[in-house]
Amino acid sequence: MTGRRGDYLEQIRRGGADLPPDLAAAFASVPREAFVPDGFQRRDGTWVCPADPEYLATVYSDDVLVTKVDNKIPVSSSSQPSLMAIMIVALRVAPGQHILEIGAGTGYNAALLASLGATITSIDVQEDVAVRARTALARAGISHVRVEHGDGYAGSSGDRFDRVIVTVGIGGVSPQWLSQLAPGGFVLAPVKHAGTHPVLVVSGPPEGPVTGTPVCPSGFMLAAGPLTADHPGAFPFPAGPLTDLLPVMPPRFDPPLGEIQYRDLWYAAGAWNRRASHVAVAGREQGCLALLDENRTGGAVIFPDGSIHAAGSSDQVEPAAIILDRWISAGRPPMQAWRVSCTLTGDPDAPIWAPDAWELS
Ligand SMILES: C[S@@+](CC[C@H](N)C(=O)[O-])C[C@H]1O[C@@H](n2cnc3c(N)ncnc32)[C@H](O)[C@@H]1O
């Protein structure tokens, strides 16, 4: 394929996704612009309208399109296409399957799933977003998608699903989804881990045991409601950006770890140390892995070159060095090498299965 849609597929592949022929055909045929008719926010915070010259080129790029902002915080979007593709491949979609999607957003992901022959129920907690997704699906001529308004925690009553795909960051998996799964089904969801949202395949009976396997790193916006309820095992959240960093341990990796390897180290750090988190560091565009101190205002930052920098107290420097040693001597395991066990926690009236213990397989 040539032209804009051909370039689009190439960008999705360069973003790390394998595109089997049916999925490539879905990305090539579903018109993404039909799902962002009111435009979207640029990375610099300004709004792109359909009349703007760069509108179509941005729509057909491997970039997230933020479609709704509340108090400067993105609250709805069309996710990054390569991440959508990696998740759809991991979902192992087959024609005739029934799929529950949590986070309808623009409706574009549901449209891609429907193009693969599945029937989709997609839920969004924001009524205006659900209405717009419904209109967009009709505009694009997509059938076999039903969009519901509500908190996705409850799932969709009365139905059985072969798969549940969650396109918003959650703290744990709703037992309701597990009880609505058909035999052999599973949930694919970005579940909080050390300040990031690695996508996990999660399965098990609603009463447990519930286990998971990481698929890929991701960065999703946070879900509303009990899906992100705080719980005793939750990772700490930094009080603010870390400043006045002092180098305390020299680099260990030359060249520095690439993005994927850094995420692998990050995953291991979260599995081995419950102080691991995601921090903003002055002068760096990307967030960094850090072990936070007790009051969450300082700690030890591990950079992609393996150097450790301290902010405030130096209490977390030695634990950070231990993580690096352990990860290197384990042969730098990828995140996919971990097996996750979950515990039922969160809001007692609406509990979630959250990751609680990790083992290298
Ligand atoms: C990243 S967007 C989803 C992208 C979407 N799948 C697409 O293709 O455009 C996340 C969506 O999740 C929704 N959301 C947040 N919390 C939710 C919840 N508890 N239940 C259902 N939807 C939720 C938001 O309103 C937002 O529209």
PDBQT file of the ligand as one rigid body, heavy atoms in Angstrom, charges set to zero:
ROOT
HETATM    1  C1  LIG A 401      -7.567   6.497  26.277  1.00  0.00    +0.000 C 
HETATM    2  S1  LIG A 401      -9.284   6.730  26.195  1.00  0.00    +0.000 S 
HETATM    3  C2  LIG A 401      -9.831   5.272  25.341  1.00  0.00    +0.000 C 
HETATM    4  C3  LIG A 401      -9.401   5.194  23.906  1.00  0.00    +0.000 C 
HETATM    5  C4  LIG A 401     -10.401   4.478  23.052  1.00  0.00    +0.000 C 
HETATM    6  N1  LIG A 401     -10.413   3.055  23.238  1.00  0.00    +0.000 N 
HETATM    7  C5  LIG A 401     -10.282   4.850  21.588  1.00  0.00    +0.000 C 
HETATM    8  O1  LIG A 401     -10.147   3.983  20.736  1.00  0.00    +0.000 OA
HETATM    9  O2  LIG A 401     -10.351   6.030  21.287  1.00  0.00    +0.000 OA
HETATM   10  C6  LIG A 401      -9.810   6.336  27.835  1.00  0.00    +0.000 C 
HETATM   11  C7  LIG A 401     -11.302   6.440  28.060  1.00  0.00    +0.000 C 
HETATM   12  O3  LIG A 401     -11.609   5.734  29.251  1.00  0.00    +0.000 OA
HETATM   13  C8  LIG A 401     -12.739   6.351  29.834  1.00  0.00    +0.000 C 
HETATM   14  N2  LIG A 401     -12.855   5.923  31.245  1.00  0.00    +0.000 N 
HETATM   15  C9  LIG A 401     -12.181   6.395  32.328  1.00  0.00    +0.000 A 
HETATM   16  N3  LIG A 401     -12.579   5.732  33.439  1.00  0.00    +0.000 NA
HETATM   17  C10 LIG A 401     -13.516   4.835  33.050  1.00  0.00    +0.000 A 
HETATM   18  C11 LIG A 401     -14.313   3.885  33.738  1.00  0.00    +0.000 A 
HETATM   19  N4  LIG A 401     -14.215   3.702  35.060  1.00  0.00    +0.000 N 
HETATM   20  N5  LIG A 401     -15.190   3.146  33.016  1.00  0.00    +0.000 NA
HETATM   21  C12 LIG A 401     -15.321   3.321  31.656  1.00  0.00    +0.000 A 
HETATM   22  N6  LIG A 401     -14.588   4.227  30.959  1.00  0.00    +0.000 NA
HETATM   23  C13 LIG A 401     -13.692   4.959  31.645  1.00  0.00    +0.000 A 
HETATM   24  C14 LIG A 401     -12.465   7.829  29.636  1.00  0.00    +0.000 C 
HETATM   25  O4  LIG A 401     -13.667   8.557  29.731  1.00  0.00    +0.000 OA
HETATM   26  C15 LIG A 401     -11.806   7.851  28.260  1.00  0.00    +0.000 C 
HETATM   27  O5  LIG A 401     -12.731   8.190  27.269  1.00  0.00    +0.000 OA
ENDROOT
TORSDOF 0
